[in-house]
Structures are given as C-alpha cells and as structure tokens.
Amino acid sequence: MRPFESSDRTRPIVICGENGLRSFDMSVRSEVGGVTRVVETEHIPLMPSREIGDGMLMVERDITATVLAQERRERNMKQLVET
C-alpha cells in the first residue's frame, strides 16, 4: 500500500453549487510502516477561464492528531464504563 492510499475510504460528500459545479470532501486513512495518517481533502471546482481552462482547487488537511486523540478518548471512555 502506498502512502495515503487506503482500503478504508469514506464516501465523499458531494455538494452541487448554484452554477452546477460540484465540490466534494473526503477523508482517507492509511497505515504505512506502522504509521497511521489521516488526511481530509476538499475538492472545489474553479470556473473555467481562457487562461487556465477547467480547474480544481484541492485543499488537503492532515487531521491525524485530531482523529487519534478522539479514538483514544473513546477507548478511555469505554474502559471507564466497563469498570
């Protein structure tokens, strides 16, 4: 498995704008060499222009620390409830 490739991919959230262009968000979790990475991407279509043609703005955020902290809190809460 290559970095940032995942078999555990969430379904993208697709939003259709007023001009008919679609943007979508997606989170990808991967584990490479024992290191977990979680990346959230947002794809925003750009209006076509003569200079650049069709385009897409992609914003990528590393949310690994946030996701791992949330999972740790959930595990701790589960252990607390079970005791």
TORZAZA-510429 format. One record per residue: residue in one letter; x, y negated, z negated of N, C-alpha, C, CB in turn. Coordinates in nm, 3 decimals, m for minus. Glycine has a CB too. Example, Ala and Ser with C-alpha at 12.3 -4.5 7.8 and 13.67 -1.06 7.14 Angstrom:
# residues 2
<"A", <1.319, 0.569, m0.780>, <1.230, 0.450, m0.780>, <1.320, 0.330, m0.780>, <1.131, 0.447, m0.905>> <"S", <1.285, 0.225, m0.708>, <1.367, 0.106, m0.714>, <1.290, m0.003, m0.787>, <1.408, 0.060, m0.572>> 
This chain:
# residues 83
<"M", <0.084, 0.118, 0.000>, <0.000, 0.000, 0.000>, <0.089, m0.124, 0.000>, <m0.096, 0.000, m0.122>> <"R", <0.064, m0.215, 0.091>, <0.141, m0.340, 0.099>, <0.091, m0.439, m0.006>, <0.131, m0.402, 0.241>> <"P", <0.173, m0.539, m0.041>, <0.125, m0.640, m0.137>, <m0.003, m0.707, m0.089>, <0.233, m0.746, m0.160>> <"F", <m0.093, m0.731, m0.182>, <m0.221, m0.796, m0.159>, <m0.314, m0.717, m0.069>, <m0.199, m0.930, m0.101>> <"E", <m0.285, m0.590, m0.048>, <m0.379, m0.503, 0.023>, <m0.447, m0.420, m0.083>, <m0.307, m0.414, 0.131>> <"S", <m0.575, m0.400, m0.072>, <m0.645, m0.330, m0.177>, <m0.757, m0.245, m0.123>, <m0.698, m0.427, m0.279>> <"S", <m0.776, m0.130, m0.185>, <m0.892, m0.049, m0.151>, <m1.010, m0.090, m0.239>, <m0.860, 0.102, m0.170>> <"D", <m0.984, m0.169, m0.344>, <m1.087, m0.216, m0.434>, <m1.117, m0.363, m0.402>, <m1.043, m0.199, m0.582>> <"R", <m1.174, m0.387, m0.287>, <m1.201, m0.523, m0.240>, <m1.346, m0.557, m0.266>, <m1.167, m0.538, m0.089>> <"T", <m1.369, m0.672, m0.325>, <m1.507, m0.711, m0.349>, <m1.570, m0.759, m0.218>, <m1.515, m0.822, m0.457>> <"R", <m1.701, m0.754, m0.213>, <m1.770, m0.803, m0.094>, <m1.756, m0.954, m0.085>, <m1.919, m0.763, m0.096>> <"P", <m1.728, m1.005, 0.034>, <m1.717, m1.151, 0.047>, <m1.853, m1.218, 0.027>, <m1.660, m1.189, 0.184>> <"I", <m1.850, m1.337, m0.027>, <m1.969, m1.419, m0.041>, <m1.971, m1.513, 0.079>, <m1.971, m1.499, m0.179>> <"V", <m2.072, m1.502, 0.164>, <m2.079, m1.582, 0.287>, <m2.179, m1.694, 0.269>, <m2.117, m1.493, 0.408>> <"I", <m2.137, m1.814, 0.305>, <m2.223, m1.932, 0.294>, <m2.233, m1.995, 0.432>, <m2.166, m2.035, 0.188>> <"C", <m2.354, m2.019, 0.480>, <m2.374, m2.081, 0.610>, <m2.403, m2.229, 0.588>, <m2.490, m2.012, 0.690>> <"G", <m2.317, m2.314, 0.643>, <m2.333, m2.458, 0.626>, <m2.438, m2.514, 0.720>, <m2.201, m2.529, 0.649>> <"E", <m2.466, m2.643, 0.703>, <m2.570, m2.707, 0.783>, <m2.534, m2.713, 0.931>, <m2.595, m2.847, 0.732>> <"N", <m2.405, m2.710, 0.964>, <m2.364, m2.713, 1.104>, <m2.350, m2.573, 1.162>, <m2.232, m2.788, 1.119>> <"G", <m2.391, m2.470, 1.087>, <m2.386, m2.334, 1.136>, <m2.253, m2.264, 1.112>, <m2.416, m2.332, 1.282>> <"L", <m2.152, m2.339, 1.066>, <m2.023, m2.277, 1.038>, <m2.031, m2.202, 0.906>, <m1.910, m2.384, 1.033>> <"R", <m1.961, m2.091, 0.898>, <m1.967, m2.007, 0.779>, <m1.837, m2.012, 0.702>, <m2.000, m1.864, 0.816>> <"S", <m1.849, m2.022, 0.571>, <m1.732, m2.010, 0.485>, <m1.755, m1.889, 0.395>, <m1.708, m2.141, 0.401>> <"F", <m1.649, m1.832, 0.343>, <m1.667, m1.720, 0.253>, <m1.554, m1.712, 0.151>, <m1.676, m1.590, 0.331>> <"D", <m1.587, m1.651, 0.038>, <m1.493, m1.630, m0.072>, <m1.473, m1.480, m0.090>, <m1.543, m1.697, m0.204>> <"M", <m1.354, m1.441, m0.132>, <m1.326, m1.301, m0.153>, <m1.215, m1.287, m0.256>, <m1.289, m1.232, m0.021>> <"S", <m1.225, m1.185, m0.341>, <m1.119, m1.154, m0.437>, <m1.059, m1.019, m0.400>, <m1.172, m1.154, m0.584>> <"V", <m0.928, m1.010, m0.409>, <m0.858, m0.886, m0.377>, <m0.767, m0.851, m0.494>, <m0.775, m0.899, m0.244>> <"R", <m0.777, m0.727, m0.539>, <m0.691, m0.677, m0.647>, <m0.600, m0.571, m0.589>, <m0.776, m0.619, m0.766>> <"S", <m0.471, m0.583, m0.618>, <m0.376, m0.484, m0.568>, <m0.276, m0.450, m0.677>, <m0.303, m0.535, m0.441>> <"E", <m0.218, m0.333, m0.666>, <m0.114, m0.291, m0.759>, <0.002, m0.239, m0.676>, <m0.166, m0.184, m0.861>> <"V", <0.116, m0.304, m0.689>, <0.234, m0.267, m0.613>, <0.349, m0.252, m0.711>, <0.268, m0.373, m0.503>> <"G", <0.409, m0.135, m0.714>, <0.522, m0.111, m0.803>, <0.487, m0.132, m0.949>, <0.636, m0.200, m0.766>> <"G", <0.363, m0.099, m0.988>, <0.321, m0.115, m1.126>, <0.282, m0.256, m1.164>, <0.428, m0.069, m1.215>> <"V", <0.286, m0.350, m1.070>, <0.249, m0.489, m1.097>, <0.113, m0.517, m1.035>, <0.357, m0.587, m1.040>> <"T", <0.020, m0.562, m1.119>, <m0.115, m0.594, m1.073>, <m0.121, m0.740, m1.033>, <m0.220, m0.563, m1.183>> <"R", <m0.182, m0.767, m0.919>, <m0.204, m0.904, m0.871>, <m0.351, m0.916, m0.832>, <m0.109, m0.939, m0.751>> <"V", <m0.413, m1.028, m0.868>, <m0.550, m1.056, m0.827>, <m0.548, m1.192, m0.760>, <m0.650, m1.053, m0.949>> <"V", <m0.593, m1.194, m0.635>, <m0.591, m1.316, m0.556>, <m0.732, m1.344, m0.506>, <m0.490, m1.305, m0.436>> <"E", <m0.775, m1.468, m0.521>, <m0.904, m1.512, m0.471>, <m0.879, m1.601, m0.350>, <m0.986, m1.588, m0.582>> <"T", <m0.949, m1.576, m0.242>, <m0.932, m1.660, m0.124>, <m1.065, m1.724, m0.086>, <m0.877, m1.577, m0.006>> <"E", <m1.056, m1.843, m0.033>, <m1.172, m1.916, 0.017>, <m1.139, m1.956, 0.160>, <m1.206, m2.043, m0.073>> <"H", <m1.227, m1.920, 0.252>, <m1.207, m1.950, 0.394>, <m1.312, m2.052, 0.436>, <m1.217, m1.820, 0.483>> <"I", <m1.265, m2.165, 0.485>, <m1.354, m2.275, 0.522>, <m1.329, m2.311, 0.669>, <m1.332, m2.400, 0.429>> <"P", <m1.429, m2.294, 0.754>, <m1.410, m2.328, 0.895>, <m1.397, m2.478, 0.913>, <m1.524, m2.274, 0.979>> <"L", <m1.314, m2.516, 1.006>, <m1.296, m2.658, 1.040>, <m1.370, m2.686, 1.169>, <m1.144, m2.694, 1.053>> <"M", <m1.419, m2.806, 1.182>, <m1.488, m2.843, 1.305>, <m1.389, m2.840, 1.420>, <m1.554, m2.984, 1.292>> <"P", <m1.429, m2.785, 1.533>, <m1.338, m2.780, 1.648>, <m1.298, m2.921, 1.693>, <m1.403, m2.705, 1.766>> <"S", <m1.174, m2.934, 1.737>, <m1.128, m3.062, 1.789>, <m1.042, m3.036, 1.913>, <m1.048, m3.143, 1.681>> <"R", <m1.019, m3.139, 1.991>, <m0.937, m3.125, 2.112>, <m0.792, m3.094, 2.078>, <m0.945, m3.252, 2.196>> <"E", <m0.744, m3.151, 1.968>, <m0.603, m3.135, 1.932>, <m0.570, m2.995, 1.883>, <m0.566, m3.236, 1.827>> <"I", <m0.657, m2.939, 1.798>, <m0.623, m2.809, 1.740>, <m0.719, m2.697, 1.775>, <m0.616, m2.821, 1.592>> <"G", <m0.829, m2.728, 1.841>, <m0.927, m2.624, 1.874>, <m1.000, m2.579, 1.750>, <m0.859, m2.505, 1.941>> <"D", <m1.042, m2.453, 1.748>, <m1.109, m2.398, 1.631>, <m1.006, m2.377, 1.521>, <m1.182, m2.265, 1.665>> <"G", <m1.047, m2.393, 1.399>, <m0.954, m2.375, 1.288>, <m1.023, m2.326, 1.163>, <m0.881, m2.503, 1.260>> <"M", <m0.942, m2.276, 1.072>, <m0.992, m2.225, 0.944>, <m0.896, m2.269, 0.836>, <m1.008, m2.070, 0.947>> <"L", <m0.949, m2.327, 0.730>, <m0.869, m2.363, 0.614>, <m0.882, m2.249, 0.515>, <m0.914, m2.501, 0.552>> <"M", <m0.770, m2.191, 0.474>, <m0.772, m2.083, 0.377>, <m0.703, m2.130, 0.249>, <m0.704, m1.955, 0.434>> <"V", <m0.776, m2.124, 0.138>, <m0.723, m2.162, 0.008>, <m0.707, m2.032, m0.071>, <m0.816, m2.266, m0.067>> <"E", <m0.587, m2.009, m0.121>, <m0.560, m1.886, m0.194>, <m0.519, m1.920, m0.337>, <m0.450, m1.802, m0.123>> <"R", <m0.581, m1.854, m0.434>, <m0.551, m1.878, m0.575>, <m0.510, m1.747, m0.641>, <m0.672, m1.940, m0.649>> <"D", <m0.401, m1.750, m0.717>, <m0.360, m1.634, m0.795>, <m0.435, m1.641, m0.928>, <m0.203, m1.631, m0.817>> <"I", <m0.531, m1.551, m0.948>, <m0.611, m1.550, m1.070>, <m0.576, m1.431, m1.158>, <m0.761, m1.548, m1.035>> <"T", <m0.457, m1.376, m1.141>, <m0.414, m1.258, m1.215>, <m0.423, m1.278, m1.366>, <m0.272, m1.221, m1.175>> <"A", <m0.364, m1.385, m1.416>, <m0.361, m1.408, m1.561>, <m0.502, m1.418, m1.619>, <m0.282, m1.535, m1.593>> <"T", <m0.590, m1.486, m1.550>, <m0.728, m1.502, m1.597>, <m0.801, m1.369, m1.602>, <m0.803, m1.599, m1.507>> <"V", <m0.788, m1.290, m1.496>, <m0.857, m1.161, m1.489>, <m0.802, m1.064, m1.593>, <m0.844, m1.101, m1.348>> <"L", <m0.670, m1.057, m1.607>, <m0.611, m0.966, m1.705>, <m0.649, m1.006, m1.848>, <m0.459, m0.964, m1.689>> <"A", <m0.655, m1.136, m1.877>, <m0.697, m1.182, m2.010>, <m0.843, m1.144, m2.036>, <m0.679, m1.335, m2.023>> <"Q", <m0.927, m1.158, m1.936>, <m1.068, m1.122, m1.951>, <m1.082, m0.972, m1.976>, <m1.148, m1.163, m1.826>> <"E", <m1.008, m0.890, m1.902>, <m1.013, m0.746, m1.922>, <m0.962, m0.708, m2.062>, <m0.930, m0.674, m1.815>> <"R", <m0.858, m0.775, m2.109>, <m0.805, m0.750, m2.243>, <m0.910, m0.784, m2.350>, <m0.675, m0.831, m2.267>> <"R", <m0.978, m0.898, m2.334>, <m1.084, m0.936, m2.429>, <m1.196, m0.833, m2.429>, <m1.140, m1.074, m2.393>> <"E", <m1.234, m0.785, m2.310>, <m1.341, m0.684, m2.301>, <m1.300, m0.554, m2.371>, <m1.375, m0.655, m2.154>> <"R", <m1.174, m0.511, m2.353>, <m1.125, m0.390, m2.420>, <m1.126, m0.409, m2.571>, <m0.982, m0.354, m2.372>> <"N", <m1.078, m0.524, m2.618>, <m1.076, m0.552, m2.762>, <m1.216, m0.553, m2.820>, <m1.007, m0.686, m2.789>> <"M", <m1.310, m0.613, m2.750>, <m1.447, m0.620, m2.797>, <m1.507, m0.479, m2.802>, <m1.531, m0.711, m2.706>> <"K", <m1.478, m0.397, m2.703>, <m1.529, m0.259, m2.701>, <m1.473, m0.181, m2.819>, <m1.491, m0.190, m2.567>> <"Q", <m1.342, m0.196, m2.848>, <m1.281, m0.128, m2.961>, <m1.343, m0.175, m3.092>, <m1.129, m0.151, m2.962>> <"L", <m1.369, m0.303, m3.102>, <m1.428, m0.360, m3.222>, <m1.569, m0.304, m3.247>, <m1.432, m0.513, m3.211>> <"V", <m1.645, m0.292, m3.141>, <m1.783, m0.240, m3.152>, <m1.780, m0.092, m3.188>, <m1.861, m0.261, m3.020>> <"E", <m1.686, m0.017, m3.135>, <m1.679, 0.127, m3.159>, <m1.633, 0.162, m3.300>, <m1.585, 0.191, m3.059>> <"T", <m1.569, 0.068, m3.370>, <m1.520, 0.099, m3.505>, <m1.622, 0.072, m3.613>, <m1.395, 0.020, m3.535>> 
